[in-house]
Amino acid sequence: MKKRYILPLLALCGIGGASAQTLSQAQKWFNDKQFDKAKPVFQRLVKQAPSNANYNFWYGACCYETGALQESVPYLEKSAERKVINGFLYLSKAYFDLYRFDEAIENLEDHIYWMERKNRDTSDLDTLMNRYRMGARMLRGVENVAVIDSFVVDKKDFLQAYKINEESGKVGLTGESDCTEFINGMKDKKILSHRVPGTNEKALYSSVTLGGDWSVPEKVKGLDDAGSELNYPYINPDGVTLYFAAKGAESLGGYDIFITRYDSDEGSYLKPDNIGFPFNSPFNDYMYAIDDFNNLGWFASDRYQPEGKVCVYVFAPNSSKQVYDYDTTDPGLLTNAAMLNGIRNTWGDADKVRIAKQQLAQVMYGGDEKEKKGDFRFVVDDNAIYHTLSDFHSEDARKKFQQLQQKEKDLQTMNESLVKIRNNYASGNQSLKEKLAPGILDREKRVKELYEEIEKLTLDIRNTEIKKLKNL
């Protein structure tokens, strides 16, 4: 099999002394991971000898390492065709970043095969193969979600882009390097990322207050196997659902976003689940937050971004998870949806998108809600935002809105009650916990029902009022 590698090596023999010296320097830069320096040299060499497998590999690898992903592929493909062993490895990485997971798996298998033929250790490739297979599985469950907008910001200031209503809570920095915290809407509980004493790892801690000082943070239970870098927590207003980001065995890229729920019986969180595509990617994805008040979702990602920049995405949350049908959806459309390649492609529900864009515009440019005159703010459509009951033209819509207001009050009361009973549960003995558990479950069920009723009633009010406006 050695003859397979003779041609690329023979190609070096015809190079003059100066060129050979340049090649030697470029190889040194490559081995020292100075890819930006090596890249132009290999680019020139591959133009001089387009069929040289090694030149194609070195230049393709430099393209990949310097962020020119699409440009890297044809050169790495040519090197793999000529059986350059590391060409298979780099090509698998490029395919993975392009969501071509089956091809990534195939090329990594080829790389492992040739490595084993040369009696080289391949055990360190198991983690990479697991990530590729995870990507292939996740592609079968891409969530169909409308992404309304996206904007690139400086990573160090990205939290300033989150315009979340204070009733849904507040996200911010803890003061510890890169660690964030979330304070709930009632301002009596927070969950934060904190370095575990004596280690370089991060974990999540919780703290409570009764209006004075915050209690000493206690490590959140149930997340010990979630990874070594837990950060970017956010708790839904239901007080049960926790989102966070982590790096670990269940992460596709660097940071991935996970969801878990609090088990009041055990006093800890359940095993977290990776929320999948399109929220996660082969890159870093984090700070997933749902603003229930404005019915908007937010998350950040550094996918395909330059150093120091992240993209903040805003989406219209689904009341329950809706996924594309893997077997009937066009593969190109599915991949684009998973990658968020063109957010307009996610705008299937025109009414949902229109209202969400109106909500976002109001959040971004509408100023402080407390300074607005009126009793409330209710978005009907792009052209109508109501602040008083007299704004409604439809008597039926007005009555339904009053029902909506009552349900929102009921929800607030129920959430406040849940917080109190959970605090009693957490500090109580086993007998008290057994007594409180049924009440917690009943309240949690009612909270879920109220969220669904409010969402359904809100849509009904909008449709009723829009129908009336059209007939005026």
C-alpha positions as semicolon CSV with decimal commas, in nm:
position;residue;x (nm);y (nm);z (nm)
1;M;0,000;0,000;0,000
2;K;0,300;0,234;0,033
3;K;0,284;0,305;-0,341
4;R;-0,034;0,504;-0,278
5;Y;0,180;0,772;-0,114
6;I;0,477;0,769;-0,357
7;L;0,333;1,011;-0,613
8;P;0,275;1,304;-0,374
9;L;0,627;1,263;-0,238
10;L;0,787;1,240;-0,583
11;A;0,619;1,565;-0,676
12;L;0,849;1,740;-0,432
13;C;1,160;1,629;-0,615
14;G;1,108;1,860;-0,911
15;I;1,088;2,174;-0,701
16;G;1,380;2,415;-0,703
17;G;1,586;2,491;-0,396
18;A;1,407;2,816;-0,310
19;S;1,065;2,656;-0,347
20;A;1,173;2,359;-0,138
21;Q;1,288;2,594;0,132
22;T;0,951;2,773;0,117
23;L;0,770;2,439;0,142
24;S;0,980;2,340;0,441
25;Q;0,894;2,666;0,616
26;A;0,525;2,627;0,535
27;Q;0,526;2,275;0,675
28;K;0,687;2,405;0,995
29;W;0,421;2,676;1,023
30;F;0,155;2,412;0,965
31;N;0,292;2,184;1,237
32;D;0,316;2,484;1,472
33;K;-0,051;2,563;1,396
34;Q;0,038;2,895;1,231
35;F;-0,211;2,821;0,954
36;D;-0,254;3,182;0,843
37;K;0,116;3,200;0,757
38;A;0,126;2,862;0,585
39;K;-0,192;2,911;0,384
40;P;-0,063;3,145;0,105
41;V;0,241;2,923;0,046
42;F;0,029;2,611;0,002
43;Q;-0,216;2,806;-0,211
44;R;0,063;2,894;-0,453
45;L;0,198;2,539;-0,456
46;V;-0,141;2,382;-0,523
47;K;-0,188;2,618;-0,819
48;Q;0,149;2,503;-0,957
49;A;0,065;2,133;-0,907
50;P;-0,317;2,092;-0,887
51;S;-0,302;1,713;-0,874
52;N;-0,056;1,693;-0,585
53;A;-0,248;1,525;-0,302
54;N;-0,032;1,662;-0,023
55;Y;-0,057;2,019;-0,147
56;N;-0,435;1,980;-0,167
57;F;-0,442;1,848;0,188
58;W;-0,222;2,119;0,336
59;Y;-0,405;2,400;0,163
60;G;-0,750;2,254;0,241
61;A;-0,653;2,206;0,607
62;C;-0,526;2,566;0,626
63;C;-0,853;2,689;0,476
64;Y;-1,047;2,491;0,735
65;E;-0,837;2,613;1,026
66;T;-0,865;2,978;0,918
67;G;-1,243;2,967;0,883
68;A;-1,274;2,925;0,504
69;L;-1,497;2,619;0,546
70;Q;-1,659;2,601;0,202
71;E;-1,326;2,668;0,027
72;S;-1,159;2,384;0,216
73;V;-1,391;2,107;0,097
74;P;-1,285;2,047;-0,269
75;Y;-0,916;2,039;-0,173
76;L;-0,974;1,803;0,117
77;E;-1,193;1,584;-0,104
78;K;-0,913;1,558;-0,360
79;S;-0,662;1,466;-0,088
80;A;-0,897;1,199;0,048
81;E;-0,945;1,055;-0,300
82;R;-0,568;1,004;-0,312
83;K;-0,573;0,840;0,032
84;V;-0,397;1,110;0,233
85;I;-0,479;0,976;0,579
86;N;-0,526;1,309;0,755
87;G;-0,726;1,426;0,455
88;F;-1,002;1,190;0,568
89;L;-0,990;1,339;0,919
90;Y;-1,007;1,702;0,810
91;L;-1,274;1,627;0,551
92;S;-1,486;1,460;0,818
93;K;-1,458;1,775;1,031
94;A;-1,558;1,997;0,740
95;Y;-1,857;1,776;0,657
96;F;-1,959;1,781;1,024
97;D;-1,956;2,162;1,032
98;L;-2,170;2,159;0,716
99;Y;-2,422;1,918;0,877
100;R;-2,330;1,643;0,631
101;F;-2,313;1,397;0,917
102;D;-2,333;1,067;0,729
103;E;-2,039;1,172;0,510
104;A;-1,851;1,288;0,818
105;I;-1,896;0,945;0,976
106;E;-1,784;0,769;0,657
107;N;-1,465;0,974;0,625
108;L;-1,377;0,936;0,992
109;E;-1,424;0,559;0,954
110;D;-1,181;0,569;0,658
111;H;-0,933;0,769;0,865
112;I;-0,956;0,516;1,149
113;Y;-0,914;0,227;0,904
114;W;-0,590;0,361;0,758
115;M;-0,460;0,463;1,101
116;E;-0,514;0,108;1,230
117;R;-0,346;-0,034;0,919
118;K;-0,037;0,161;1,028
119;N;-0,079;0,041;1,390
120;R;-0,156;0,390;1,520
121;D;-0,374;0,454;1,824
122;T;-0,726;0,570;1,738
123;S;-0,884;0,569;2,084
124;D;-0,885;0,949;2,097
125;L;-1,123;0,954;1,799
126;D;-1,411;0,790;1,987
127;T;-1,538;1,124;2,120
128;L;-1,531;1,273;1,771
129;M;-1,723;0,979;1,626
130;N;-1,985;1,009;1,903
131;R;-2,036;1,376;1,814
132;Y;-2,084;1,288;1,446
133;R;-2,340;1,021;1,531
134;M;-2,516;1,260;1,769
135;G;-2,547;1,512;1,486
136;A;-2,700;1,248;1,258
137;R;-2,958;1,164;1,528
138;M;-3,039;1,528;1,600
139;L;-3,104;1,591;1,230
140;R;-3,404;1,360;1,260
141;G;-3,571;1,590;1,513
142;V;-3,516;1,947;1,391
143;E;-3,765;2,180;1,557
144;N;-3,986;2,380;1,323
145;V;-3,960;2,722;1,486
146;A;-4,002;3,071;1,339
147;V;-3,681;3,271;1,389
148;I;-3,787;3,635;1,363
149;D;-3,457;3,819;1,359
150;S;-3,084;3,790;1,426
151;F;-2,809;4,041;1,490
152;V;-2,435;4,016;1,545
153;V;-2,295;4,178;1,860
154;D;-1,973;4,183;2,061
155;K;-1,953;3,870;2,274
156;K;-1,851;4,063;2,584
157;D;-2,169;4,273;2,567
158;F;-2,413;4,020;2,422
159;L;-2,649;4,023;2,722
160;Q;-2,732;4,385;2,646
161;A;-2,909;4,260;2,332
162;Y;-3,161;4,062;2,542
163;K;-3,471;4,278;2,583
164;I;-3,664;4,063;2,830
165;N;-3,959;4,197;3,025
166;E;-3,884;4,223;3,396
167;E;-4,188;4,008;3,477
168;S;-4,011;3,718;3,307
169;G;-3,688;3,776;3,499
170;K;-3,347;3,927;3,446
171;V;-3,018;3,790;3,311
172;G;-2,681;3,938;3,395
173;L;-2,317;3,875;3,486
174;T;-2,212;3,760;3,833
175;G;-1,879;3,942;3,834
176;E;-1,694;3,613;3,813
177;S;-1,522;3,554;3,478
178;D;-1,780;3,466;3,209
179;C;-2,034;3,352;3,470
180;T;-2,398;3,459;3,440
181;E;-2,700;3,460;3,667
182;F;-3,077;3,470;3,636
183;I;-3,310;3,642;3,886
184;N;-3,678;3,548;3,862
185;G;-3,959;3,797;3,804
186;M;-4,052;3,802;4,172
187;K;-3,689;3,888;4,256
188;D;-3,675;3,633;4,538
189;K;-3,474;3,355;4,372
190;K;-3,170;3,342;4,152
191;I;-2,964;3,072;3,989
192;L;-2,605;3,140;3,891
193;S;-2,296;2,986;3,744
194;H;-2,002;2,961;3,984
195;R;-1,664;2,792;3,978
196;V;-1,654;2,480;4,193
197;P;-1,403;2,540;4,475
198;G;-1,069;2,376;4,408
199;T;-1,141;2,310;4,039
200;N;-1,161;2,489;3,705
201;E;-1,513;2,360;3,650
202;K;-1,836;2,559;3,661
203;A;-2,161;2,442;3,820
204;L;-2,502;2,596;3,887
205;Y;-2,594;2,730;4,230
206;S;-2,920;2,871;4,367
207;S;-2,990;3,142;4,622
208;V;-3,305;3,296;4,774
209;T;-3,400;3,616;4,955
210;L;-3,693;3,743;5,155
211;G;-3,620;4,102;5,062
212;G;-3,286;4,134;5,239
213;D;-2,953;3,970;5,166
214;W;-2,923;3,671;4,937
215;S;-2,866;3,336;5,104
216;V;-2,538;3,151;5,062
217;P;-2,558;2,984;4,718
218;E;-2,617;2,609;4,727
219;K;-2,517;2,379;4,445
220;V;-2,812;2,273;4,231
221;K;-2,886;1,902;4,266
222;G;-2,925;1,657;3,978
223;L;-2,683;1,813;3,728
224;D;-2,353;1,652;3,828
225;D;-2,335;1,452;3,504
226;A;-2,441;1,740;3,276
227;G;-2,086;1,850;3,197
228;S;-1,787;2,039;3,335
229;E;-1,887;2,391;3,229
230;L;-2,243;2,474;3,338
231;N;-2,342;2,833;3,266
232;Y;-2,611;3,066;3,125
233;P;-2,909;2,953;3,339
234;Y;-3,266;3,067;3,281
235;I;-3,581;2,952;3,464
236;N;-3,923;2,979;3,304
237;P;-4,191;3,166;3,499
238;D;-4,344;2,826;3,580
239;G;-4,053;2,788;3,824
240;V;-3,998;2,430;3,708
241;T;-3,830;2,445;3,368
242;L;-3,459;2,528;3,366
243;Y;-3,251;2,604;3,058
244;F;-2,873;2,620;3,074
245;A;-2,566;2,564;2,859
246;A;-2,292;2,308;2,918
247;K;-1,989;2,145;2,764
248;G;-1,988;1,770;2,800
249;A;-2,042;1,428;2,648
250;E;-2,395;1,523;2,539
251;S;-2,281;1,844;2,368
252;L;-2,258;1,853;1,991
253;G;-2,016;2,143;1,983
254;G;-1,862;2,352;2,259
255;Y;-2,152;2,486;2,464
256;D;-2,490;2,326;2,393
257;I;-2,827;2,431;2,536
258;F;-3,006;2,185;2,766
259;I;-3,349;2,169;2,927
260;T;-3,445;2,006;3,255
261;R;-3,733;2,023;3,502
262;Y;-3,744;2,032;3,878
263;D;-3,862;1,717;4,054
264;S;-4,029;1,839;4,371
265;D;-4,046;1,485;4,511
266;E;-3,668;1,443;4,496
267;G;-3,577;1,807;4,551
268;S;-3,350;1,802;4,246
269;Y;-3,358;1,843;3,869
270;L;-3,423;1,560;3,625
271;K;-3,163;1,438;3,376
272;P;-3,117;1,723;3,124
273;D;-3,197;1,685;2,755
274;N;-3,014;1,849;2,467
275;I;-3,275;2,073;2,298
276;G;-3,131;1,991;1,955
277;F;-3,143;2,175;1,622
278;P;-3,171;2,456;1,529
279;F;-3,080;2,596;1,872
280;N;-2,762;2,391;1,901
281;S;-2,485;2,352;1,646
282;P;-2,125;2,226;1,613
283;F;-2,023;2,561;1,765
284;N;-2,104;2,740;2,095
285;D;-2,474;2,800;2,168
286;Y;-2,605;2,938;2,494
287;M;-2,828;3,177;2,696
288;Y;-3,165;3,039;2,587
289;A;-3,443;3,251;2,737
290;I;-3,820;3,265;2,694
291;D;-3,995;3,597;2,762
292;D;-4,351;3,481;2,831
293;F;-4,476;3,837;2,869
294;N;-4,382;3,928;2,510
295;N;-4,397;3,570;2,376
296;L;-4,043;3,591;2,238
297;G;-3,744;3,360;2,273
298;W;-3,374;3,446;2,262
299;F;-3,047;3,256;2,230
300;A;-2,689;3,330;2,129
301;S;-2,444;3,143;1,906
302;D;-2,096;3,196;1,765
303;R;-2,166;2,972;1,465
304;Y;-1,978;3,105;1,161
305;Q;-1,889;3,425;1,348
306;P;-1,548;3,596;1,368
307;E;-1,352;3,593;1,692
308;G;-1,514;3,806;1,962
309;K;-1,858;3,817;1,795
310;V;-2,182;3,625;1,854
311;C;-2,517;3,621;1,681
312;V;-2,827;3,672;1,894
313;Y;-3,137;3,503;1,749
314;V;-3,496;3,598;1,837
315;F;-3,773;3,344;1,776
316;A;-4,144;3,286;1,833
317;P;-4,167;3,002;2,089
318;N;-4,388;2,704;2,016
319;S;-4,642;2,610;2,282
320;S;-4,528;2,249;2,230
321;K;-4,236;2,116;2,028
322;Q;-4,305;2,079;1,655
323;V;-4,048;1,901;1,437
324;Y;-3,997;1,859;1,065
325;D;-4,089;1,520;0,922
326;Y;-3,747;1,373;0,844
327;D;-3,877;1,126;0,587
328;T;-4,084;1,372;0,380
329;T;-3,892;1,700;0,415
330;D;-3,649;1,794;0,139
331;P;-3,295;1,718;0,273
332;G;-3,166;2,059;0,167
333;L;-3,451;2,238;0,341
334;L;-3,400;2,027;0,653
335;T;-3,029;2,103;0,666
336;N;-3,088;2,476;0,614
337;A;-3,348;2,473;0,891
338;A;-3,107;2,295;1,126
339;M;-2,826;2,539;1,042
340;L;-3,053;2,847;1,044
341;N;-2,920;2,919;0,699
342;G;-3,163;3,193;0,596
343;I;-3,410;3,266;0,876
344;R;-3,680;3,366;0,625
345;N;-3,706;2,997;0,541
346;T;-3,851;2,944;0,890
347;W;-4,142;3,185;0,837
348;G;-4,407;2,924;0,754
349;D;-4,682;3,062;0,979
350;A;-4,736;3,415;0,843
351;D;-4,969;3,527;1,125
352;K;-4,735;3,405;1,395
353;V;-4,437;3,575;1,231
354;R;-4,619;3,904;1,181
355;I;-4,728;3,928;1,542
356;A;-4,387;3,821;1,673
357;K;-4,213;4,083;1,459
358;Q;-4,453;4,344;1,594
359;Q;-4,378;4,235;1,947
360;L;-4,005;4,251;1,881
361;A;-4,030;4,598;1,728
362;Q;-4,221;4,717;2,032
363;V;-3,964;4,564;2,266
364;M;-3,668;4,706;2,075
365;Y;-3,796;5,052;1,987
366;G;-4,115;5,112;2,187
367;G;-3,945;5,259;2,493
368;D;-4,023;5,191;2,856
369;E;-4,365;5,033;2,896
370;K;-4,416;5,212;3,227
371;E;-4,402;5,547;3,051
372;K;-4,688;5,461;2,816
373;K;-5,034;5,587;2,890
374;G;-5,301;5,327;2,942
375;D;-5,368;5,019;3,150
376;F;-5,194;4,752;2,941
377;R;-5,037;4,680;2,604
378;F;-5,203;4,431;2,369
379;V;-5,072;4,378;2,015
380;V;-5,353;4,310;1,768
381;D;-5,149;4,325;1,447
382;D;-4,885;4,538;1,274
383;N;-5,112;4,841;1,275
384;A;-5,289;4,819;1,610
385;I;-5,163;4,815;1,968
386;Y;-5,428;4,868;2,237
387;H;-5,374;5,021;2,580
388;T;-5,730;5,056;2,717
389;L;-6,051;4,855;2,694
390;S;-6,213;5,137;2,495
391;D;-5,962;5,070;2,213
392;F;-6,146;4,750;2,121
393;H;-6,403;4,781;1,842
394;S;-6,542;4,433;1,894
395;E;-6,753;4,390;2,206
396;D;-6,684;4,016;2,196
397;A;-6,307;4,076;2,181
398;R;-6,332;4,323;2,471
399;K;-6,512;4,068;2,690
400;K;-6,262;3,797;2,599
401;F;-5,976;4,032;2,683
402;Q;-6,121;4,086;3,029
403;Q;-6,126;3,708;3,066
404;L;-5,762;3,706;2,955
405;Q;-5,671;3,963;3,220
406;Q;-5,830;3,747;3,488
407;K;-5,645;3,437;3,368
408;E;-5,315;3,628;3,374
409;K;-5,389;3,736;3,734
410;D;-5,473;3,376;3,821
411;L;-5,145;3,264;3,666
412;Q;-4,946;3,520;3,863
413;T;-5,115;3,417;4,186
414;M;-5,056;3,051;4,111
415;N;-4,687;3,109;4,036
416;E;-4,644;3,306;4,359
417;S;-4,813;3,026;4,550
418;L;-4,587;2,769;4,387
419;V;-4,274;2,961;4,488
420;K;-4,385;2,972;4,852
421;I;-4,487;2,608;4,871
422;R;-4,165;2,496;4,699
423;N;-3,960;2,694;4,951
424;N;-4,150;2,525;5,235
425;Y;-4,095;2,189;5,068
426;A;-3,720;2,246;5,028
427;S;-3,673;2,334;5,396
428;G;-3,921;2,084;5,540
429;N;-3,874;1,737;5,686
430;Q;-3,986;1,419;5,512
431;S;-4,332;1,429;5,668
432;L;-4,393;1,787;5,549
433;K;-4,263;1,704;5,201
434;E;-4,509;1,416;5,170
435;K;-4,789;1,650;5,276
436;L;-4,692;1,928;5,034
437;A;-4,608;1,716;4,728
438;P;-4,968;1,664;4,600
439;G;-5,038;2,038;4,622
440;I;-4,724;2,118;4,426
441;L;-4,820;1,874;4,153
442;D;-5,173;2,014;4,133
443;R;-5,045;2,370;4,106
444;E;-4,787;2,276;3,843
445;K;-5,061;2,112;3,637
446;R;-5,283;2,419;3,669
447;V;-4,997;2,652;3,570
448;K;-4,943;2,450;3,253
449;E;-5,315;2,461;3,176
450;L;-5,329;2,838;3,231
451;Y;-5,038;2,899;2,993
452;E;-5,217;2,700;2,723
453;E;-5,551;2,874;2,789
454;I;-5,388;3,219;2,776
455;E;-5,214;3,145;2,447
456;K;-5,533;3,011;2,288
457;L;-5,746;3,300;2,419
458;T;-5,493;3,561;2,304
459;L;-5,506;3,430;1,947
460;D;-5,886;3,420;1,960
461;I;-5,903;3,785;2,074
462;R;-5,671;3,897;1,793
463;N;-5,868;3,712;1,527
464;T;-6,201;3,844;1,659
465;E;-6,080;4,205;1,666
466;I;-5,909;4,182;1,325
467;K;-6,233;4,047;1,173
468;K;-6,422;4,343;1,320
469;L;-6,164;4,594;1,191
470;K;-6,198;4,455;0,840
471;N;-6,573;4,517;0,846
472;L;-6,553;4,876;0,964
